[in-house]
């Protein structure tokens, strides 16, 4: 019985057009990261489960892909899993290689991650993250630089976005003042779902997680705060005056917003007190970026983590980073039709030939052109000219160099412009000049 070809749910194949688009995304993001002095690293697809477990919160731990031991004695082999994100492996990398690194260490990483999630629009089981982090400095300048990176990346893509900003210390302060200081993680996990499930269901979940009716009632005006960033901060300053963590969170947020304003950053930055980011390891500023012209979840997110390396034996090292979700950005750029035509980098000229001798002649000419960085194909076998022209048309190759006996005798080729249909006898130098025009 013939097997029907298929792939696992939540994964995708990418054809050559899709790969050109993906590479455009990766290259754009990579070039901006490099502008700010970040250098690339890579870590393995699989990590020890002891590295991954307990870093993402209860919900995140459920989404880890475990790898069945094979090729090792099952009772001796440590459990392994596919990485859930790039941040925890990065923290492990920093501790493992600390003697080789210069701190503050600025790294970027563009690799796939895996989550055992339910596939739906914009949510995949295998997807790429483009992470940029600086570790070994507590300076809020790092947060401000990350905001500028977001501005530059989306400016290059031609996409309108808004960056939502909050601070985990503000959330800790809120938990204190509503009388539930031990429930901060429960509060953040629940309110992180506000966009997805709405206020009523968030309130239900808060109660299920052990918050009293009184605490939930006290939380409502905070979740409903409106006004400018300054208005919200002023109100939070008063509401959190009795909480040291809360006051510090307000102060840090104020400093970031002031620096962003002083640098005349054009990116809209909105203080969003419902932003929680469900991951356990964040301790300070948290960010999420949303597209303004497409219905899509967060397309970039991250924040400050003060002691992620402490889990691996290197305490007191603060870091901050953001992650660009390449797959969601891909879908947004498709929907908005923002891919430049130049990104395809298709073949510039096809050599079409009548026989084996002409093909060998064409291959020598193609080799000379490739040495001048021109993208060339030689049709690999004698075929009717109609078939070779059809091939060039289907691949949107703009020029076809036709080689027959006369061209070989003269050391020339007939060059056809596939847009206008115009044909001219040209030398190799003239062909190169036409293509570069």
C-alpha positions in Angstrom: 0.0 0.0 0.0 1.4 3.4 -1.0 2.0 5.7 2.0 0.5 9.2 1.8 3.3 11.7 2.4 2.7 14.0 5.4 4.4 16.0 8.2 3.6 16.3 11.9 0.9 18.9 12.9 2.3 22.3 13.8 5.3 22.0 11.4 5.7 23.3 7.8 7.7 22.7 4.6 9.1 25.9 3.0 9.4 26.1 -0.8 12.1 28.3 -2.5 9.8 31.5 -2.5 9.1 31.0 1.2 12.8 30.4 2.0 13.7 33.6 0.2 11.1 35.4 2.4 12.4 33.7 5.5 16.0 34.6 4.7 15.0 38.2 4.1 13.6 38.2 7.6 16.7 36.5 9.2 19.1 38.7 7.2 17.3 41.9 8.2 17.1 41.1 11.9 20.7 39.8 11.9 22.0 43.0 10.3 20.3 45.2 13.0 21.7 43.0 15.8 25.2 43.4 14.4 24.7 47.2 14.3 24.5 47.2 18.1 27.6 45.0 18.6 25.8 41.6 19.2 27.7 38.5 18.1 26.1 35.1 17.1 26.2 31.9 19.0 24.3 28.5 18.6 23.3 25.9 21.1 22.1 22.3 20.5 18.5 21.5 19.6 18.3 19.2 22.6 19.1 20.0 26.2 19.0 18.0 29.4 15.6 18.0 30.9 17.2 19.2 34.2 18.3 22.3 32.2 14.8 23.0 30.9 12.4 21.9 33.7 11.1 24.5 36.2 12.2 27.6 34.2 9.0 28.3 32.3 6.3 27.9 34.9 3.8 25.2 35.2 2.2 25.9 31.8 5.5 26.0 30.0 6.8 22.8 31.6 3.7 21.0 30.1 4.7 22.0 26.6 8.2 20.6 26.7 9.0 17.9 24.0 10.8 15.0 25.7 13.2 12.9 23.6 13.0 9.1 24.0 16.4 7.7 24.9 18.0 5.7 22.2 21.5 4.3 21.6 22.1 4.6 25.3 21.3 2.4 28.3 17.9 3.7 29.3 18.5 3.4 33.0 21.8 5.4 32.8 20.9 8.0 30.2 19.7 11.4 31.5 16.4 12.6 30.1 16.6 15.1 27.2 14.2 17.4 25.6 13.9 19.8 22.6 14.6 23.4 23.7 11.5 25.4 24.5 13.2 28.8 23.9 16.7 30.2 23.4 17.0 32.1 26.7 17.4 29.2 29.2 20.0 27.4 26.9 21.8 30.8 26.7 21.9 31.0 30.5 23.4 27.5 30.6 25.9 28.5 27.8 27.0 31.6 29.8 27.7 29.6 32.9 29.4 26.8 31.1 31.7 29.2 29.1 32.0 32.0 31.6 35.8 32.0 31.5 35.9 32.6 27.7 33.4 35.5 27.6 33.8 39.2 28.0 31.1 40.7 30.2 28.7 42.4 29.6 28.3 39.6 26.9 26.1 40.6 24.0 24.8 37.7 21.9 22.2 36.9 19.3 20.9 33.5 18.3 18.6 32.5 15.3 17.5 28.9 15.7 14.3 26.8 15.9 12.5 25.9 19.2 9.8 23.4 19.9 6.6 23.5 21.9 4.0 20.7 22.3 1.3 23.2 21.8 -2.1 22.9 20.0 -1.4 24.2 16.5 -3.5 27.1 15.3 -3.1 30.4 13.3 0.3 31.9 14.2 1.1 29.1 16.7 3.4 26.3 15.6 5.1 23.3 17.3 8.3 24.1 15.5 9.3 27.7 14.9 12.2 30.0 14.7 13.2 32.6 17.3 15.6 35.4 16.7 17.0 36.3 20.2 19.2 39.2 21.2 20.4 39.4 24.9 23.0 41.3 26.9 24.1 39.7 30.2 26.3 41.0 32.9 25.0 44.5 33.3 22.0 46.0 35.3 22.0 49.2 33.2 18.6 50.2 31.9 20.5 51.5 28.8 20.3 47.9 27.6 16.4 48.0 27.7 16.5 51.3 25.8 18.8 49.8 23.1 16.5 46.8 22.7 13.6 49.2 22.1 15.7 50.9 19.5 16.5 47.5 17.9 12.7 46.8 17.7 12.2 50.2 16.1 14.9 49.7 13.5 13.9 46.1 12.6 10.2 46.9 12.0 11.1 50.2 10.2 13.2 48.1 7.8 10.2 45.7 7.3 7.9 48.7 6.7 5.5 47.4 9.5 3.6 49.5 11.9 3.9 48.1 15.4 3.4 49.1 19.1 5.7 48.1 21.9 3.9 47.3 25.2 6.0 47.8 28.3 5.5 46.8 31.9 7.7 45.7 34.9 7.6 42.6 37.0 8.4 44.7 40.1 5.2 46.6 39.4 3.3 43.3 39.2 4.9 42.2 42.5 3.9 45.6 44.1 0.3 45.0 42.9 0.3 41.6 44.5 1.4 43.1 47.7 -1.1 46.0 47.8 -4.1 43.8 47.0 -3.1 41.6 50.0 -1.8 38.5 48.0 2.1 38.9 47.9 2.5 35.1 47.7 0.3 34.9 44.6 2.4 37.1 42.2 3.0 34.2 39.8 -0.6 33.1 39.8 -1.6 36.7 39.1 0.9 37.1 36.2 -0.1 33.7 34.6 -3.8 34.7 34.7 -3.6 38.3 33.6 -1.2 37.3 30.8 -4.3 35.7 29.2 -6.4 38.8 29.3 -6.1 39.4 25.5 -7.0 35.8 24.8 -9.8 35.0 27.2 -11.2 38.3 28.5 -11.5 39.9 31.9 -14.4 37.7 33.2 -12.5 34.5 32.6 -9.2 36.0 34.0 -11.1 36.9 37.2 -12.5 33.3 37.4 -9.0 31.9 37.0 -7.6 34.2 39.7 -10.2 32.9 42.1 -9.4 29.3 41.1 -5.8 30.1 41.8 -6.7 31.0 45.4 -7.2 34.8 45.3 -9.9 36.1 47.6 -12.9 38.0 46.2 -11.6 41.1 48.0 -8.1 40.8 46.3 -9.7 40.3 42.8 -11.9 43.3 43.4 -8.9 45.4 44.4 -7.2 44.3 41.2 -10.0 45.6 38.8 -9.2 49.3 38.8 -5.5 48.5 38.1 -6.4 46.3 35.1 -8.7 49.1 33.8 -6.3 52.0 34.1 -6.3 54.3 31.1 -4.6 57.5 30.1 -1.1 58.5 28.9 2.0 56.6 30.1 2.7 59.5 32.5 -0.9 59.4 33.9 -0.7 55.6 34.4 2.7 55.9 36.1 1.5 58.7 38.4 -1.5 56.6 39.4 0.7 53.5 40.0 3.1 55.6 42.1 0.3 56.5 44.4 -1.3 53.0 44.4 2.1 51.3 45.1 3.5 53.8 47.6 3.5 51.1 50.4 5.4 48.6 48.3 9.2 48.9 47.9 9.3 46.6 44.9 6.4 48.4 43.3 8.0 51.9 43.7 11.3 50.5 42.2 9.3 49.1 39.2 7.6 52.5 38.6 11.0 54.3 38.9 12.7 51.9 36.4 9.8 52.3 33.9 10.0 56.1 34.2 13.7 56.0 33.5 13.3 53.8 30.4 10.4 56.0 29.0 12.4 59.2 29.7 15.5 57.9 27.8 13.3 56.7 24.9 11.7 60.1 24.7 15.1 61.9 24.9 16.4 59.8 22.0 13.3 60.7 20.0 12.5 57.1 19.3 9.5 57.1 16.9 8.3 53.6 17.9 5.0 53.9 19.9 5.7 52.6 23.4 2.7 52.0 25.6 2.8 51.3 29.4 0.5 48.2 29.7 -0.1 47.2 33.3 -1.9 44.0 32.1 1.2 42.7 30.4 2.7 39.9 32.5 4.7 37.5 30.2 3.9 34.1 31.5 7.5 32.9 32.0 8.8 32.6 35.6 12.3 34.0 35.0 11.5 37.7 34.4 12.3 40.1 37.2 12.2 43.6 35.7 11.1 45.3 32.5 9.0 43.2 30.2 8.1 43.9 26.6 5.7 42.7 23.9 5.4 44.0 20.4 2.1 43.8 18.4 1.4 44.6 14.8 -1.0 47.5 14.3 -2.4 46.4 10.9 -2.7 42.6 11.3 -4.7 40.5 13.8 -1.9 38.5 15.4 -0.6 37.8 18.9 2.7 39.1 20.1 5.4 39.1 17.4 8.3 40.1 19.6 8.7 39.7 23.4 11.2 39.6 26.2 12.4 41.2 29.4 14.9 41.5 32.2 15.9 38.4 34.2 18.1 39.0 37.3 19.2 35.5 38.3 18.6 33.0 35.5 22.3 31.9 35.6 22.0 31.4 39.4 20.1 28.1 38.7 23.3 26.9 36.9 25.7 28.0 39.7 26.5 31.6 38.7 24.3 33.9 40.9 23.9 37.7 40.7 24.3 38.1 36.9 21.6 40.2 35.4 20.5 40.0 31.8 17.9 41.4 29.4 16.8 40.2 26.0 14.1 40.1 23.4 13.0 37.5 20.9 11.6 38.1 17.4 9.1 35.4 16.4 10.2 34.9 12.8 7.2 32.7 11.8 4.6 35.3 13.0 6.6 38.1 11.4 6.5 36.0 8.2 2.7 35.7 8.3 2.3 39.5 9.0 4.6 40.4 6.1 2.6 38.1 3.8 -0.7 39.5 4.9 0.5 43.1 4.4 2.3 42.3 1.1 5.6 43.9 2.3 8.2 41.6 0.8 10.5 43.4 -1.6 10.8 41.8 -5.1 14.6 42.0 -4.9 14.8 39.5 -2.1 14.2 36.6 -4.5 17.7 36.8 -6.0 16.5 34.5 -8.8 18.7 33.5 -11.8 19.6 36.5 -13.9 20.4 34.8 -17.2 19.6 31.3 -18.6 21.8 29.9 -21.4 19.6 28.0 -23.8 21.5 25.8 -26.3 20.7 23.6 -29.4 23.2 20.8 -28.8 25.9 19.2 -26.6 28.7 21.3 -28.1 26.7 24.5 -27.5 26.0 23.5 -23.9 29.8 23.1 -23.2 30.4 26.5 -24.8 27.6 28.0 -22.7 29.0 26.4 -19.5 32.4 28.1 -20.1 30.6 31.5 -20.6 28.5 30.9 -17.5 31.6 30.2 -15.4 33.1 33.5 -16.5 29.9 35.4 -15.5 29.7 33.7 -12.1 33.2 34.9 -11.4 31.7 38.4 -11.8 28.9 37.5 -9.3 26.1 37.1 -11.9 23.6 34.3 -11.1 23.6 32.0 -14.2 21.9 28.7 -15.2 22.7 26.6 -18.2 19.8 24.4 -19.4 21.4 21.0 -18.9 20.3 19.1 -22.0 19.4 19.8 -25.7 15.6 20.5 -25.9 13.2 22.4 -28.1 13.7 26.2 -27.7 10.0 26.5 -26.7 10.6 24.3 -23.7 13.7 26.2 -22.6 11.9 29.5 -23.0 8.9 28.1 -21.0 11.4 27.1 -18.3 12.8 30.7 -18.1 9.3 32.2 -18.0 8.1 29.9 -15.2 11.2 30.8 -13.1 10.9 34.5 -14.0 14.4 34.6 -15.4 14.7 38.1 -17.1 17.3 37.2 -19.7 18.0 34.2 -22.0 21.3 33.8 -23.9 20.7 31.6 -26.9 23.7 29.7 -28.3 23.8 28.0 -31.7 26.5 27.2 -34.3 26.8 30.8 -35.6 27.2 32.2 -32.0 29.9 29.6 -31.3 31.8 30.6 -34.5 31.6 34.3 -33.6 32.2 34.0 -29.9 28.9 35.7 -29.1 25.3 34.8 -28.1 21.8 36.0 -28.9 20.5 37.8 -25.8 16.7 37.9 -25.4 15.0 40.3 -23.0 12.1 38.2 -21.6 10.1 41.3 -20.6 10.2 43.1 -24.0 11.0 40.2 -26.3 13.8 42.2 -27.9 16.8 40.1 -29.1 20.4 41.3 -29.8 23.7 39.6 -30.8 26.1 40.4 -27.9 29.6 39.6 -26.7 30.1 38.3 -23.1 31.1 41.8 -21.9 28.0 43.3 -23.6 25.8 40.6 -22.0 27.2 41.5 -18.5 26.6 45.2 -19.2 22.9 44.5 -20.2 22.2 42.4 -17.1 23.7 45.0 -14.7 21.7 47.9 -16.2 
